[in-house]
Amino acid sequence: MNATPARPTMSAAAVLTNGQGEYLIVKPGYRKGWNLPGGGVDEGETPRQACTRELKEELGIDRTPGRLLLSAYVHTADGPHIYWVFDGGTLSAEQQKAIVLQESELTAFRFSAPDEISPDEIPPSRRPLWDAALGALTGGSTAHVEVAG
C-alpha cells in the first residue's frame, strides 16, 4: 500500500528593490541563511494576503505586493512546500529608513545585488528559486519551478 503524500505547506515572499539593482533580504533568527521577506501562509489566507501581512509584521512595510513572479513546488526533508513570490516594488529611501525588524523573527536585513549573496547565505537547493524570481521580475514574466530533494 502506498503512503499518502503529505499536504504541502506554503509560504509567500516579496522581491523588494532599492532601485539600484539591489534586493531586500532578511536573516531569520531561527535558521541559517538569508531569505526574501515573507513567511507562512495561514489557514484562510491567500498567498498575497499572507505576503502583505508578513511584510507588515516583520518589517513594518505596509504594502500589497504586485504580480506573481514565481510559484515553486519543492520537496524538502520536512515534506512538500509551495513557495509564492510576488513583486514587492521599489522602496524609496524614506521607506528603507522606516524598516523596523520584528526581533522575534529576524536578526538583520540588507539590500544586496544577486551576485553579492554567497552560497553560504542561500542554500544551493534554493538558489534556482531566487534566480527564477529575479528573472521573472526583470523579464516581465511569471515562472514555475519544481524541485525534488
Backbone bond lengths (Angstrom), bond angles and torsions (degrees), N, CA, C in turn:
res aa  C-N    CA-C-N  psi(-1)  N-CA   C-N-CA  omega(-1)  CA-C   N-CA-C  phi
1 M - - - 1.447 - - 1.527 109.11 -
2 N 1.331 117.22 132.37 1.469 121.86 179.83 1.518 110.37 -80.60
3 A 1.309 115.76 139.52 1.456 120.70 175.78 1.527 109.30 -72.82
4 T 1.314 116.41 143.88 1.454 121.12 176.69 1.521 108.27 -74.71
5 P 1.334 117.96 129.85 1.465 118.40 179.67 1.531 111.12 -65.91
6 A 1.297 114.87 149.40 1.466 120.63 178.76 1.521 110.09 -64.64
7 R 1.308 115.61 148.22 1.464 120.26 174.84 1.532 107.41 -71.52
8 P 1.321 117.30 134.40 1.467 118.86 -178.16 1.527 112.58 -65.37
9 T 1.316 115.05 144.64 1.452 120.92 167.10 1.527 106.52 -87.36
10 M 1.335 117.38 164.72 1.463 120.38 -177.82 1.522 110.86 -136.75
11 S 1.326 114.79 148.99 1.455 121.00 170.85 1.518 108.90 -139.27
12 A 1.319 115.77 159.03 1.457 122.14 -179.80 1.517 108.88 -133.38
13 A 1.328 115.97 139.34 1.461 121.68 -177.68 1.519 109.79 -140.27
14 A 1.317 115.01 169.17 1.463 121.05 179.49 1.517 109.90 -129.68
15 V 1.317 114.93 145.13 1.458 122.54 170.22 1.521 106.11 -96.84
16 L 1.334 115.96 112.91 1.460 122.49 178.59 1.528 108.31 -115.99
17 T 1.305 116.60 136.97 1.462 120.69 -178.47 1.524 110.81 -118.32
18 N 1.328 114.46 160.03 1.469 119.66 174.24 1.529 110.75 -97.19
19 G 1.333 116.69 5.21 1.461 121.17 178.68 1.510 113.47 82.30
20 Q 1.342 117.88 4.56 1.460 122.40 -178.44 1.526 111.58 -122.41
21 G 1.338 116.03 27.12 1.458 120.29 179.24 1.521 114.15 79.13
22 E 1.325 116.54 14.32 1.457 121.18 178.83 1.523 108.96 -118.89
23 Y 1.342 114.42 148.40 1.458 121.11 -175.27 1.522 110.03 -121.41
24 L 1.335 115.45 146.19 1.457 121.52 -179.03 1.528 109.27 -74.80
25 I 1.333 115.55 126.08 1.454 121.67 172.83 1.528 108.25 -126.88
26 V 1.329 115.17 153.27 1.458 120.71 -176.03 1.520 110.03 -127.31
27 K 1.332 115.41 152.69 1.466 122.58 -179.62 1.521 108.39 -110.46
28 P 1.353 116.95 105.57 1.467 118.56 176.45 1.526 110.83 -67.98
29 G 1.309 116.19 146.64 1.453 120.43 178.23 1.517 113.41 -81.26
30 Y 1.319 116.90 -11.48 1.460 121.18 -173.46 1.522 113.98 -103.31
31 R 1.352 118.27 2.34 1.464 120.24 176.92 1.519 110.28 -157.95
32 K 1.325 114.86 164.24 1.461 120.37 178.03 1.527 109.77 -74.84
33 G 1.307 114.81 155.89 1.458 120.33 173.88 1.518 113.60 89.70
34 W 1.321 113.92 178.55 1.455 123.76 -178.39 1.523 108.71 -117.46
35 N 1.325 116.19 156.04 1.457 122.74 -179.70 1.515 110.68 -136.05
36 L 1.315 114.29 167.07 1.453 119.67 163.61 1.528 106.87 -72.29
37 P 1.323 119.06 151.33 1.461 119.80 178.78 1.528 111.20 -68.05
38 G 1.321 115.04 137.00 1.458 121.23 -179.69 1.508 109.38 157.04
39 G 1.325 116.22 -161.90 1.453 119.88 179.89 1.504 111.79 176.33
40 G 1.311 115.63 -166.36 1.449 122.53 -174.02 1.518 113.66 -66.54
41 V 1.332 114.29 147.83 1.460 121.76 174.50 1.523 106.83 -89.40
42 D 1.328 116.41 118.80 1.463 121.43 179.51 1.526 110.76 -80.54
43 E 1.326 115.41 157.30 1.464 120.44 177.52 1.525 109.54 -55.97
44 G 1.315 116.34 133.83 1.459 121.83 179.36 1.513 114.55 87.92
45 E 1.337 118.32 -5.97 1.464 122.32 179.14 1.518 110.59 -98.97
46 T 1.318 116.04 148.41 1.458 120.02 166.59 1.528 106.98 -83.73
47 P 1.331 118.08 161.25 1.462 119.21 176.63 1.536 112.86 -57.03
48 R 1.337 118.33 -40.66 1.466 120.22 -179.97 1.530 110.91 -65.71
49 Q 1.332 117.72 -39.60 1.465 120.59 176.84 1.529 110.29 -62.80
50 A 1.329 116.51 -42.14 1.469 119.96 178.97 1.519 110.93 -62.70
51 C 1.323 117.20 -42.98 1.462 121.05 179.72 1.530 110.30 -62.26
52 T 1.331 116.45 -44.64 1.470 120.83 178.47 1.527 110.22 -58.99
53 R 1.332 116.72 -46.67 1.463 121.48 -179.59 1.527 111.23 -62.76
54 E 1.324 116.77 -46.21 1.468 120.61 -178.13 1.527 111.66 -63.84
55 L 1.320 118.63 -40.84 1.470 120.57 177.90 1.531 110.46 -60.26
56 K 1.330 116.11 -41.39 1.470 120.63 -179.49 1.533 110.70 -69.24
57 E 1.340 117.04 -46.99 1.463 120.82 -176.87 1.520 112.55 -67.43
58 E 1.321 117.13 -45.21 1.462 120.37 -170.95 1.518 114.22 -88.69
59 L 1.359 117.76 -23.96 1.463 119.86 -175.12 1.534 114.16 -130.70
60 G 1.312 117.16 -8.99 1.457 119.85 -176.24 1.512 113.20 74.62
61 I 1.334 117.29 17.30 1.469 122.33 179.62 1.525 107.95 -91.54
62 D 1.322 116.81 117.45 1.457 121.92 -177.00 1.530 108.90 -103.40
63 R 1.330 115.56 90.85 1.463 120.29 178.01 1.516 109.83 -157.63
64 T 1.311 114.52 149.92 1.459 120.76 174.85 1.514 106.91 -94.45
65 P 1.332 117.34 124.81 1.461 118.65 -179.26 1.521 111.97 -66.18
66 G 1.321 114.60 157.52 1.455 122.05 -178.66 1.523 112.68 -86.56
67 R 1.309 114.55 -135.77 1.468 120.85 -170.28 1.523 112.74 -66.11
68 L 1.318 114.29 154.25 1.452 121.54 176.69 1.527 109.33 -71.50
69 L 1.317 116.17 127.96 1.463 121.33 177.23 1.525 111.39 -97.51
70 L 1.342 116.20 -37.96 1.454 119.82 -171.49 1.519 110.89 -149.38
71 S 1.322 114.11 136.09 1.464 120.54 162.32 1.521 104.98 -118.73
72 A 1.319 116.16 137.32 1.467 119.80 -177.89 1.514 109.62 -141.12
73 Y 1.320 115.04 133.78 1.463 122.49 175.79 1.513 106.38 -109.81
74 V 1.338 115.91 117.77 1.464 120.83 -173.23 1.524 109.60 -127.38
75 H 1.327 116.01 130.49 1.463 120.76 171.80 1.525 107.38 -86.96
76 T 1.317 117.15 118.62 1.458 122.47 179.01 1.525 108.56 -111.86
77 A 1.318 116.41 174.31 1.465 121.10 176.77 1.527 110.93 -61.71
78 D 1.341 116.67 -26.70 1.461 121.83 -179.71 1.525 112.88 -89.54
79 G 1.320 117.77 -2.35 1.463 121.73 -177.94 1.517 111.09 119.17
80 P 1.314 117.31 -174.91 1.464 120.44 -177.27 1.534 111.93 -72.37
81 H 1.332 115.07 146.86 1.461 121.68 -179.55 1.525 108.31 -141.58
82 I 1.327 116.10 139.36 1.461 121.90 176.76 1.525 108.31 -111.21
83 Y 1.319 115.70 126.55 1.460 122.72 176.65 1.530 108.89 -104.59
84 W 1.305 116.28 136.17 1.466 123.73 172.79 1.518 106.34 -119.98
85 V 1.320 118.19 125.63 1.464 121.43 -179.49 1.528 108.18 -124.63
86 F 1.328 115.34 127.22 1.454 122.79 -176.04 1.528 111.45 -113.25
87 D 1.321 115.34 159.85 1.463 122.15 173.24 1.524 107.69 -78.57
88 G 1.329 116.33 114.04 1.462 121.02 -179.57 1.522 113.08 -91.16
89 G 1.334 117.25 -7.90 1.459 120.51 177.76 1.517 112.90 84.71
90 T 1.313 114.39 -169.02 1.465 122.78 -177.77 1.521 109.78 -103.14
91 L 1.321 115.44 131.70 1.462 120.62 176.13 1.518 109.05 -92.37
92 S 1.322 116.17 130.83 1.464 120.79 175.75 1.529 109.04 -69.11
93 A 1.317 116.43 166.42 1.471 120.72 177.18 1.526 109.95 -57.88
94 E 1.315 116.87 -39.58 1.467 121.48 179.09 1.533 110.68 -64.13
95 Q 1.326 117.51 -43.42 1.469 121.20 178.48 1.531 111.25 -65.59
96 Q 1.314 116.86 -36.30 1.465 120.23 178.35 1.527 110.92 -64.80
97 K 1.320 116.37 -41.32 1.469 120.65 179.97 1.526 111.65 -68.55
98 A 1.335 117.39 -23.37 1.467 121.93 -176.97 1.527 112.67 -86.52
99 I 1.339 118.62 -1.59 1.460 120.86 -179.91 1.530 109.39 -63.52
100 V 1.326 115.46 130.44 1.465 122.93 177.59 1.520 107.00 -127.67
101 L 1.334 116.70 118.62 1.459 121.43 -178.83 1.521 111.80 -73.82
102 Q 1.321 116.16 139.05 1.460 121.94 168.71 1.526 105.63 -80.03
103 E 1.319 116.95 101.75 1.463 121.87 -170.07 1.521 113.68 -64.11
104 S 1.323 118.45 -20.87 1.462 120.10 177.52 1.531 111.90 -74.70
105 E 1.335 117.09 -14.87 1.467 121.63 -178.40 1.528 113.24 -115.49
106 L 1.338 116.71 -40.63 1.462 121.36 -171.10 1.524 111.34 -122.37
107 T 1.352 114.61 145.95 1.461 119.23 177.93 1.530 112.81 -109.49
108 A 1.334 117.74 -17.62 1.467 119.99 -177.74 1.523 109.70 -164.20
109 F 1.331 114.98 162.95 1.461 121.96 170.17 1.513 107.81 -146.34
110 R 1.316 115.42 159.10 1.464 120.48 175.32 1.527 108.73 -162.93
111 F 1.319 115.17 162.76 1.451 121.70 171.37 1.521 106.97 -102.01
112 S 1.318 116.75 130.51 1.464 121.30 -177.91 1.517 110.38 -140.27
113 A 1.322 115.30 145.99 1.459 120.69 169.82 1.524 107.38 -74.14
114 P 1.331 118.36 149.80 1.471 119.91 -177.11 1.523 114.02 -53.70
115 D 1.329 117.94 -36.90 1.472 119.89 -178.14 1.528 113.06 -78.59
116 E 1.336 117.59 -4.15 1.465 121.81 176.63 1.528 112.40 -92.80
117 I 1.336 116.67 -2.11 1.453 121.20 -177.90 1.524 107.20 -100.39
118 S 1.323 115.98 113.57 1.462 121.20 -173.06 1.525 112.08 -79.21
119 P 1.346 117.60 161.52 1.460 121.19 175.84 1.533 112.98 -59.71
120 D 1.328 117.76 -24.65 1.466 120.43 176.32 1.525 111.54 -71.16
121 E 1.328 116.33 -24.73 1.461 120.67 -177.26 1.528 112.84 -88.66
122 I 1.310 117.17 -29.86 1.459 122.60 174.98 1.514 106.85 -126.31
123 P 1.317 118.42 121.94 1.461 119.48 179.39 1.530 110.76 -56.78
124 P 1.322 117.91 140.01 1.462 120.91 -179.26 1.530 113.42 -54.30
125 S 1.331 116.83 -30.00 1.462 119.58 179.43 1.527 112.26 -69.56
126 R 1.340 117.39 -21.28 1.466 121.06 -179.48 1.523 112.80 -98.96
127 R 1.302 117.41 -14.49 1.470 120.22 -178.41 1.531 112.87 -57.58
128 P 1.352 119.15 -38.84 1.475 118.10 177.56 1.529 113.06 -59.74
129 L 1.330 117.18 -30.78 1.462 119.83 178.49 1.523 110.39 -68.72
130 W 1.330 116.29 -45.18 1.459 120.60 178.13 1.525 109.92 -60.82
131 D 1.331 116.01 -47.47 1.458 120.00 -177.97 1.522 111.32 -61.55
132 A 1.337 117.02 -41.23 1.462 120.63 179.33 1.528 111.15 -65.85
133 A 1.340 117.40 -41.08 1.466 120.71 179.10 1.522 110.97 -64.42
134 L 1.328 117.44 -45.05 1.471 120.11 179.41 1.523 111.26 -67.34
135 G 1.332 116.59 -37.27 1.468 120.37 176.49 1.521 111.65 -63.27
136 A 1.330 116.97 -40.15 1.459 121.16 177.61 1.524 110.98 -66.67
137 L 1.328 116.29 -37.52 1.463 120.41 178.83 1.525 110.57 -62.82
138 T 1.318 116.38 -51.13 1.470 119.70 -177.00 1.521 112.37 -74.52
139 G 1.346 116.90 -26.36 1.457 120.41 -178.41 1.508 114.60 -92.68
140 G 1.342 117.31 -3.48 1.455 120.41 179.34 1.524 113.53 70.10
141 S 1.325 116.50 26.84 1.464 120.53 -175.78 1.522 110.75 -121.97
142 T 1.324 115.47 -176.16 1.463 122.47 171.88 1.527 106.78 -125.26
143 A 1.323 116.93 139.31 1.465 121.49 -178.64 1.516 110.22 -115.57
144 H 1.319 114.79 152.17 1.461 121.50 171.22 1.529 106.91 -127.71
145 V 1.340 116.01 131.17 1.454 121.98 -177.92 1.520 108.16 -128.86
146 E 1.327 116.95 140.39 1.460 121.85 171.62 1.499 108.32 -124.87
147 V 1.335 116.05 127.55 1.468 121.45 -176.30 1.529 108.39 -126.31
148 A 1.309 116.35 125.33 1.467 120.84 174.75 1.515 108.38 -98.45
149 G 1.312 116.45 128.34 1.457 120.18 175.96 1.441 115.62 94.33
